[in-house]
Each structure stands twice: as structure tokens, then as C-alpha cells.
Amino acid sequence: MTNTYKILLAKVAILVAANSAAAADSGVYRTVLSNGQVVYSDKPADTGQASKPVVIFTPSGITSGISAAEIAATNKRIADRMLKTDELRDKKLSALDKLQASQKSKIAGVEPLPGERKATKRGSRLTEDYWDRQQQLTDAEAKAQKGYDDASTDYRDSM
């Protein structure tokens, strides 16, 4: 876990703790009446119903010394990181699809095509065209494998 990630987690923990502590000071209470109606008020209900303080997640309710600008910057970094991670996951899945398609092509390409077998005195042999095609299929699979490995590394490193 990188230091940046640890700092980010610490800031989020501070925000949650500060907002939880600020809930009691928020002055907003939620009460469910006997008929099921929910009432929000600045005072606890005096009807004998249980009232609970409501946590309001606003920068003004934070007393831990983190500015609204820091919160906004942290939220932006989190959103950007999530977007980047999603893009890298999609890239990895696309690379996996290409790898699987190249493997299927290689398996299907083992059989000689018409004209890739030449008659000899003792039977037949595969022509140079067949071996060239096999090399192309092998190269395509290796390229797809490298693409998948690179995409997997990028995705793993983004975590």
C-alpha cells in the first residue's frame, strides 16, 4: 500500500469521524411517528418517540481542521483514481479477449489449408506457406500475450 493511499485513507477516516462527532452537534433530529411518518426537526421529539441525531456530511460540520478545498481535492483525486482503474480494468479485459481469440485461431489453424500440402514420392509434406502461416499465428499469440501481460501489470500497479 503506497504512502499516498495511506494518507488518503487517513483523511477519509478523519472526515467520517469528524462528521459522526458533528452529528450530535448538527441540531437535526429524525423521528418516526407512530403512523410511520418521518419528521426532521431541530429539536428531539417531545411526543415520547425516539429521536436520533442525523449525520450531515457537509464541510461546515467538520471540525478537524481539514478545509473544504482539501476535501474537494481529495474527492477529485478519488474520482480520478476510480476512473483510471476502471479504464485499466477494461483495457485488461479487452487484452484478454484478444489473447483468447488468438489462441483459438492458432488451434484452428493447425489443419493445413488447401494448397498447403504437397505430394511427394512417399506421401505428402507441408509446404512453406503452411509453416509461414503457423509462424504468423504464433507471433499473433505472443503479441496478444504481451498485451495482456502489460495490461495486467498496469492494472495491478494502479491498485
Secondary structure as UniProt FT lines:
FT   HELIX           3..26
FT   STRAND          29..32
FT   TURN            34..35
FT   STRAND          38..41
FT   STRAND          51..53
FT   HELIX           59..61
FT   HELIX           68..108
FT   TURN            109..110
FT   TURN            114..115
FT   STRAND          117..120
FT   TURN            121..122
FT   STRAND          123..126
FT   HELIX           128..158
//
